[in-house]
Amino acid sequence: MLSETRPALPLLFRRRSSGEIKNVTSVSSSLLPAFGTVVDEGYSQLRKYVIAPYDRRYRWWQTFLVVLVVYSAWASPFELAFQKVATKSLMPVDLVVDALFAVDIIVTFFVAYLDNSTYLLVDDHKKIALRYVRKLWFPMDVASTLPFQLIYRIFTGKMNRGGLFGFLNMLRLWRLRRVSELFTRLEKDTRFSYFWTRYSKLICVTLFAVHSAGCFYFWLAINHSKPENTWIGTLVEDFEHRSIWLGYTYSMYWSIVTLTTVGYGDLHAVNTGEKVFNMLYMLFNIGLTAYLIGNMTNLIVHSALRTFIMRNAINKTLRYASKNRLPEGLRDQMLAHVQLKFKTAELKQEQVLEDLPKAIRSGIAQHLFCRTVEKAYLFKGISEDLIIQLVSEIRAEYFPPKVDIILQNEIPTDFYIIVSGAVDMVTYKNGTEQFLLKLGSADMAGEIGVIFNIPQPFTVRTRRLSQVIRISHHDFKQMVQRHGEDGKTIINNFIQYLKGLKEEVLEEIPFLTELLGDLTIEHTAPNDEGTQNHEALSYDGDPNVEGTQETSTTVSSTFPIRVIVHGHHPNENAMKDDTMGKLINLPDSIEDLFRLAEKKFGKRGSIILMADGSEVEELNALRENDHLFIF
């Protein structure tokens, strides 16, 4: 059913010449019922006497007809077995129900439809009528609505109680397709529980099967030439003249016993007709039972599958830890991470958003993490464009308490921003663990190793359940290199942060104190317009990277590119030991590169080649970890 509080899906109609189709937003007709959307906008633009298919009032009318379908599904088999009620007590009710469905046939000629190929709303009366008449729906709707018994009585003046009219009344079961469509729509509607919707459908299918079979059992008995030689005649004498509800009770009892394969033996097939029907009914029950058990098992197992997978993962983790004799602390971290993985699965960005378009994922990431990134000290004062690019590439992760996020001396591939929770920065000295610093929301971890291109100097461990966002070293470097001014701002923020660190933290990075002491910021003079350029950064080379210049060198890029230089021709690789290469920070010019190579290899070069033999003419064409051969 439809909710009036749900926002309407806008449909944009455009009037064309007579007989043409009006323009409508391309939306699949199969999706609109699934969302339960109330489409009200633009209805006034439809032709006169045309009903929109998703109009709220038309939907309520269709729902009301479903209630009448339930009555028809019960009454049609019942009237087949008990013909008295078909001509007496239930006949007025049947006439009213048939009249309402006849009205629906007339209404259908005025309901617009969405074209399956163009998804345009068609409101032309002629096209609507031709579409309805050409389909099987129209003759079946008419046949299931005609009161054949009343028509026969009007033309002949007689009341015929033969079985023919009972079977003609079974044509009303064609209306059951409306119930199937209703359940399909409810199963897709997120406002209703899928479990209970599906469960209700299975119950309805079972009740209808039991009711129909019970009525047919009684029809076989009442129409047999020798009523006493039937399944019910052996127990109840003169049953055809007894109460209707007595016969219905016996019929339902035997139908249920047969469906459940209980077989008490008090009722059994006596004549050939009953035996044939019993065989067919029991074969049908095999399929129905399999259908019911399969669906119920799927519904129940689906809710317990998650717990089963979690317990299986925990057992595998315990077996792995036991087999490899892992320390108890490391085993506890593994178990905590596995349990947290299942507890926060619905919150993990990658799993929830992996099927969404990139634009939507980026929008969600900006909504969730943009403020956190802006608060981080490293990104204060940078442009909004760079913030958006960073947020689009981040990955959100959850970590349980007392779990290591970063290990000391590991390769710096990522750095982290804490969104919620708290972490500790610790180091190891002489085999003992030493606490250095506590980090909270919007603080950063691992950025020192990333920016300096050195092994991570500290271990970072969670204090409690924490959410962090991870930024890749490679992605970060590529984005910052395209924003030169922002890169300088980031470096300035980084330097100011380093200057404010505690002494015990600075002591853990041997070259950092000397680096900060030699660091100078060169300000250029203001130009005629009164603007001021960004600072040019100067610092001594990193002693941990071989081949770095010993004197102060101006950094041409925010993050220097590291390359490996060799003092021989690339074709001589087979005769040279690859370990003779030197890892250096790429200087500003080719001349500086020749000078640096002369210092490292003891000879002056004049040509720079790549590993594939191509000659290097511009340094800005080089990439991280390229091999250069200078000779």
Secondary structure, 3 states (H helix, E strand, C coil): CCCCCCCCCCCCCCCCCCCCCECCCCCCCCHHHHHCCCCCCCHHHCCCCCECCCCHHHHHHHHHHHHHHHHHHHHHHHHHHCHHHHHCCCHHHHHHHHHHHHHHHHHHCCECEECCCCCCEECCHHHHHHHHHHCCHHHHHHHCCCCHHHHHHHHHCCCCCCHHHHHHHHHHHHHHHHHHHHHHHHHHCCCCCHHHHHHHHHHHHHHHHHHHHHHHHHHHHHCCCCHHHCCCCCCCCCHHHCCHHHHHHHHHHHHHHHHCCCCCCCCCCCCHHHHHHHHHHHHHHHHHHHHHHHHHHHHHHHHHHHHHHHHHHHHHHHHHHHHCCCCHHHHHHHHHHHHHHHHCHHHCHHHHHCCCCHHHHHHHHHHHHHHHHHHCHHHCCCCHHHHHHHHHHCEEEEECCCCEEECCCCCCCEEEEEEECCEEEEEEECCEEEEEEEECCCCEECHHHHHHCCCCCCEEEECCCEEEEEEEHHHHHHHHHCCHHHHHHHHHHHHHHHHCCCHHHHCCCHHHHHHHHHCEEECCCCCCCCCCCCCEEEECCCCCCCCCCCCCEECCCCCCCEEEEECCCHHHHHHCCHHHCEEEECCCCHHHHHHHHHHHHCCCCCCEECCCCCECCCHHHCCCCCEEEEC
